[in-house]
Amino acid sequence: MNDLGEGVYCIDTDYQRPGLAACYLIREGDRLGFVDTGTAQALPRLLDAVASLGLTTEQVDYVIPTHVHLDHAGGAGDLMAVCPNARLVAHPNAAPHLIDPSRLTAGATAVYGEEAFARDFGRITPVPEARVMVAEDGTEIDLNGRTLTFIDTPGHANHHGCVLDSRSQGIFTGDTFGIAYKDLDTAQGPLLFAPTTPVAFDPGAWQRSLDRILALAPRVAYLTHFCRLDDPATHLGTLRESIRYLADLALAEESASDDQRLGRLRAAVDAYLLGRARQNACELPDERVRELLAVDIELNAQGLEVWLRRRARAAART
C-alpha cells in the first residue's frame, strides 16, 4: 500500500501483473471509504490495507466503484460482504449490474472467454439492493466530514463516474483520465492514453467529460491504471489527442466490415501505442512494451470494433 498523503492510499490489486490496476482507500479520522475494488481476488490485499491502518472493516462507510468493468468493481460484492456498515455508491447505470451481476458476468465472459474469466475474476458476488446508494450527478457523500462528490463522466463507459475529494483537491478518475503505467514513465513524463474498452466507447461524450473535470480544477488525478498523476490539466491535451486518434483509426476502417477488420484494428492500436512509447523516449525493447500493453492492445481493438458495429446499427435504423 502506498501512502499518497491527505489520507489517500493506493493499493495495487495485482490484476494481471503488478502495476496494472489499483484501488484507493480514503481515511478520514477513524472512518474509511474505498474507490474501486479490483477483482474478488484482490480482497485479501484490501483487508490487509485496512488492518495496516489499525482499523477494521466495521469502519468502512463506503465502497464506490467508478464503473462496473471488473478490474474496477469485480470485488465490490465480496468487499461489501465483509464491511457490515458500508454502503455501495454506484452510477445509476451501474447499480443494477452490481445488484444482479448475471449480465455483467455474461458480458465479461463473452469478451475474455470462460477460462480467462475464471482465472482473472473468479466470481462476482451480488450486493443486496438495500445497501446500494444510487449516485446521480453531483451527489455528495459525507465521509466523516470529508465531502466526496460523484461526477457523471460518460465516454469510456456509460456507467462511469469520477469522485472529487474535498480534502486532497484530487479526483479519482477510474478510466476517464486514461491510463499511465509507471513502468512506461520516462524523463519526458507519463505515457498517457485512452482505454477504448468494450462496450460503450463514445469519443464525443468523453471529451465533454474531460471538460467537466477541467472545470473542477483538480490538483491531482488518482488513476486506477496507475496511481497518482499530478497537475492533470497539463496532461489534458495528450489525452484528448489519444481519444481523437483512436476514434479516427477506427473510422478509417468503418467501410470495411470484413472478418479481418478486428485484426487490422489490433495491429493499428499496437503500432500507435508502440509509436507513442518511442515518442516518449521509452528505451524498453519492443517486446517488453508490447508485454506491458498486451491487455490494452487487445481490449482497445475490441472496443473500437464494437463501436463501429454500434455505429452501423444506428445508421441502419435511420
C-alpha positions in Angstrom: 0.0 0.0 0.0 1.3 3.4 -1.0 0.6 6.4 1.2 -0.1 9.3 -1.1 -0.9 11.9 1.6 -4.1 13.6 2.6 -5.5 10.3 3.9 -5.3 8.7 0.4 -3.7 5.2 0.0 -3.1 3.4 -3.3 -3.4 -0.4 -3.2 -2.1 -2.5 -6.1 -4.8 -5.1 -6.8 -2.3 -7.2 -8.7 -4.7 -7.7 -11.6 -2.8 -9.5 -14.5 0.5 -8.1 -13.2 1.8 -5.7 -10.6 1.4 -2.0 -11.6 -1.6 -2.6 -13.9 -4.6 -1.8 -11.7 -5.1 -0.1 -8.4 -7.9 0.9 -6.0 -7.9 3.6 -3.4 -8.5 3.7 0.4 -9.6 7.1 1.8 -9.2 7.7 5.6 -10.9 10.5 7.4 -10.3 10.0 11.2 -11.5 6.6 12.1 -13.7 6.1 9.0 -12.8 4.7 5.6 -14.0 4.6 2.1 -12.9 2.6 -1.0 -12.8 3.9 -4.5 -12.8 0.9 -6.9 -12.1 -2.6 -5.5 -10.2 -4.6 -8.1 -11.5 -8.2 -8.7 -12.7 -10.6 -6.0 -9.2 -12.0 -5.9 -7.9 -8.6 -4.6 -9.9 -8.8 -1.4 -7.1 -10.0 0.9 -5.0 -7.0 -0.2 -7.8 -4.6 0.6 -8.3 -6.2 4.0 -4.6 -6.1 4.8 -4.6 -2.3 3.9 -7.4 -1.7 6.4 -5.6 -3.7 9.1 -2.3 -1.9 8.5 -4.0 1.4 9.5 -5.1 -0.2 12.8 -8.7 -0.1 11.7 -11.4 -2.8 10.9 -13.9 -3.4 8.2 -16.6 -2.2 10.5 -15.1 1.3 10.0 -15.6 1.2 6.2 -18.5 3.5 5.4 -18.5 3.5 1.6 -17.4 1.3 -1.4 -17.5 3.4 -4.6 -16.7 1.7 -7.9 -16.2 4.3 -10.6 -17.8 1.9 -13.1 -18.6 -1.8 -13.4 -15.7 -3.1 -15.5 -14.4 -6.0 -13.5 -10.9 -4.7 -12.9 -12.6 -1.8 -11.1 -15.7 -3.4 -9.5 -15.4 -7.2 -9.7 -14.7 -7.5 -6.0 -17.4 -5.0 -4.8 -19.8 -7.7 -3.6 -17.1 -9.6 -1.7 -15.8 -6.4 -0.1 -19.3 -5.4 0.9 -19.9 -8.8 2.5 -17.1 -8.2 5.0 -17.9 -4.5 5.6 -21.2 -4.7 7.5 -21.7 -0.9 7.9 -20.7 0.1 4.3 -23.0 1.4 1.6 -22.1 0.8 -2.0 -22.3 4.0 -4.1 -22.8 3.5 -7.8 -23.8 5.3 -11.0 -27.5 4.8 -11.9 -26.4 2.6 -14.9 -24.0 0.6 -12.8 -26.1 -0.1 -9.7 -28.4 -2.7 -11.4 -25.4 -4.8 -12.5 -23.9 -4.9 -9.0 -27.2 -5.9 -7.5 -27.7 -8.6 -10.2 -24.4 -9.3 -11.9 -25.7 -12.0 -14.3 -25.5 -9.8 -17.4 -22.1 -8.4 -16.2 -20.8 -12.0 -15.9 -22.1 -13.0 -19.3 -20.7 -9.9 -21.0 -17.3 -10.3 -19.4 -17.2 -14.0 -20.3 -18.0 -13.1 -23.9 -15.1 -10.6 -24.0 -12.5 -12.6 -22.2 -13.7 -16.3 -22.6 -14.7 -18.7 -19.8 -11.2 -19.8 -18.9 -9.8 -16.3 -18.6 -12.9 -15.1 -16.7 -12.5 -17.9 -14.1 -8.7 -17.3 -13.8 -8.7 -13.5 -13.6 -12.0 -12.6 -11.9 -13.2 -15.8 -10.1 -16.7 -14.7 -9.3 -19.0 -11.6 -9.0 -20.9 -11.6 -5.7 -24.3 -9.7 -5.8 -24.8 -6.7 -3.5 -28.1 -6.5 -1.6 -30.2 -3.8 -3.1 -30.9 -2.3 0.3 -27.2 -1.5 0.7 -26.9 0.3 -2.6 -26.9 4.1 -2.9 -27.6 5.3 -6.5 -25.4 8.3 -7.1 -26.8 10.9 -9.5 -24.5 13.5 -11.0 -23.4 15.9 -8.2 -24.3 13.5 -5.3 -22.3 14.5 -2.2 -21.1 11.7 0.1 -20.1 12.6 3.7 -17.1 10.6 4.9 -16.8 11.7 8.5 -17.0 15.4 7.4 -15.0 14.9 4.2 -17.0 15.5 1.1 -16.7 13.2 -1.9 -18.7 14.4 -4.9 -19.8 11.9 -7.6 -19.5 13.3 -11.1 -21.2 11.6 -14.1 -18.4 11.1 -16.7 -19.5 9.0 -19.7 -17.2 8.3 -22.6 -15.2 5.3 -21.6 -18.4 3.8 -20.3 -22.0 5.0 -19.9 -21.9 3.9 -16.3 -18.8 5.8 -15.3 -18.4 8.4 -12.6 -15.5 10.2 -11.0 -15.1 11.2 -7.4 -14.0 14.6 -6.4 -12.3 14.8 -2.9 -12.7 18.0 -1.0 -9.6 17.4 1.3 -7.0 16.4 -1.3 -8.5 18.5 -4.0 -8.0 15.4 -6.1 -10.3 13.4 -8.4 -10.5 9.7 -8.6 -10.9 9.2 -12.3 -11.3 5.4 -12.9 -10.6 5.3 -16.6 -11.9 8.7 -17.6 -8.4 10.3 -17.4 -6.8 7.5 -19.2 -4.0 5.0 -18.5 -0.4 5.8 -17.5 1.6 2.8 -16.3 4.5 3.7 -14.1 6.7 1.1 -16.0 6.5 3.3 -19.1 7.2 6.7 -17.4 10.3 8.5 -18.8 12.0 11.8 -18.1 9.5 13.3 -20.5 6.7 12.2 -18.3 3.9 9.6 -18.3 2.7 7.7 -21.4 -0.9 8.6 -21.2 -3.5 7.1 -23.5 -7.2 6.4 -23.7 -8.7 3.0 -23.0 -11.4 2.2 -25.6 -12.5 -0.9 -23.9 -15.8 -2.6 -24.9 -18.7 -1.8 -25.0 -19.6 1.9 -24.7 -16.8 4.0 -26.1 -18.2 7.4 -27.0 -15.5 9.9 -28.0 -17.8 12.9 -28.0 -19.1 12.2 -24.6 -15.6 11.5 -23.3 -14.3 14.9 -24.5 -17.3 16.6 -22.7 -16.5 14.6 -19.5 -12.9 16.0 -19.7 -14.3 19.5 -20.0 -16.2 18.9 -16.7 -13.0 17.6 -15.0 -11.0 20.6 -16.2 -13.7 22.9 -14.8 -13.3 21.4 -11.4 -9.6 22.3 -11.4 -8.3 19.2 -9.5 -4.8 19.4 -8.1 -4.2 15.7 -8.7 -5.8 12.8 -10.6 -5.9 9.3 -9.0 -5.8 6.9 -11.9 -6.9 3.3 -11.5 -4.2 2.5 -14.1 -2.0 3.6 -12.4 -1.6 5.7 -9.2 -1.2 9.5 -8.8 -0.9 12.0 -11.7 0.0 15.5 -10.6 -1.3 18.6 -12.2 -3.7 16.8 -14.6 -4.6 19.9 -16.6 -1.1 19.8 -18.1 -1.8 16.3 -19.5 -5.3 17.0 -20.8 -4.1 17.8 -24.4 -2.3 14.4 -24.6 -5.4 12.5 -23.5 -7.7 14.4 -25.8 -5.5 13.7 -28.8 -5.4 10.0 -27.8 -9.2 9.8 -27.9 -9.3 11.5 -31.3 -6.6 9.4 -32.8 -8.1 6.1 -31.7 -11.5 7.2 -33.0 -10.1 8.2 -36.3 -8.2 5.0 -36.5 -11.4 3.1 -36.2 -13.4 5.4 -38.6 -10.8 4.7 -41.3 -12.0 1.1 -41.1 -15.7 1.9 -41.0 -16.5 1.0 -44.5 -14.6 -2.3 -44.3 -16.7 -4.6 -42.2 -15.0 -7.9 -43.2 -13.9 -10.6 -40.8 -10.3 -9.3 -40.8 -11.2 -5.8 -39.5 -10.6 -6.6 -35.9 -7.1 -7.9 -36.7 -6.3 -4.7 -38.6 -7.5 -2.6 -35.7 -5.4 -4.7 -33.3 -2.3 -4.1 -35.5 -3.1 -0.4 -35.7 -3.5 0.0 -32.0 -0.3 -1.9 -31.4 1.6 0.4 -33.8 0.0 3.5 -32.2 0.9 2.6 -28.7 4.4 1.4 -29.6 4.9 4.7 -31.5 3.7 6.7 -28.6 6.2 4.9 -26.3 9.1 5.8 -28.7 7.9 9.4 -28.9 8.0 9.5 -25.1 11.7 8.4 -25.2 10.9 4.9 -23.8 14.0 2.8 -24.1 12.4 -0.6 -23.3 12.6 -3.2 -26.0 9.6 -3.5 -28.3 8.7 -6.9 -26.9 8.7 -5.5 -23.3 6.5 -2.6 -24.3 4.1 -4.9 -26.0 4.1 -7.2 -23.0 3.2 -4.3 -20.7 0.5 -3.1 -23.1 -0.9 -6.5 -24.2 -4.2 -6.2 -22.3 -4.8 -2.7 -23.6 -3.9 -3.5 -27.2 -6.4 -6.3 -27.3 -9.2 -4.5 -25.4 -8.8 -1.2 -27.2 -9.1 -3.0 -30.6 -12.2 -4.9 -29.4 -13.7 -1.7 -28.1 -13.2 0.1 -31.4 -14.7 -2.8 -33.3 -17.8 -2.8 -31.0 -18.1 1.0 -31.5 -18.0 0.6 -35.3 -20.7 -2.1 -35.1 -22.8 0.1 -32.9 -22.5 3.0 -35.4 -23.5 0.7 -38.2 -26.7 -0.4 -36.3 -27.5 3.2 -35.6 -27.1 4.1 -39.2 -29.3 1.2 -40.3 -32.1 2.4 -38.0 -32.0 5.9 -39.6 
